[in-house]
Amino acid sequence: MAQGPFAGTAYLKVDGDQYPLKGNLTVSGSPIERTGIAGQDYVHGYQELPRVPYIEGDVSTLPEVSLEFLETVVNATVTAELINGKTYVLRNAWTKGPLEINTHDGQFRVRFEGVSCDEVQ
């Protein structure tokens, strides 16, 4: 059975402004994290805690991209649009720093964390 693309092209936007995504876009929208708790005799269960959802990716260091501006981002809406037709929206997001430039590859990794991340179609 042939299927359409599920990996590849993606877009990263912050408050509607698109950034030159170079690669390695990661979306982690899971609102909880579970950790198993083992006793000396058997597994007793698990611990469940809230976690901070995020969208992270590598952005090209083109002249129009300002790291200083990105470091000031708070209370933003960050979207990741994927080639498979899915879009993820990270709300009330902020930039988690620091931002570090990889001069060999002409890029930097930026991570936005937020209050919630929802899959929309």
Helices and strands as residue ranges (DSSP letters): E 10-14, E 17-19, E 21-28, E 32-38, E 43-50, E 54-60, H 67-70, E 76-82, E 87-96, E 101-102, E 107-113, E 116-120
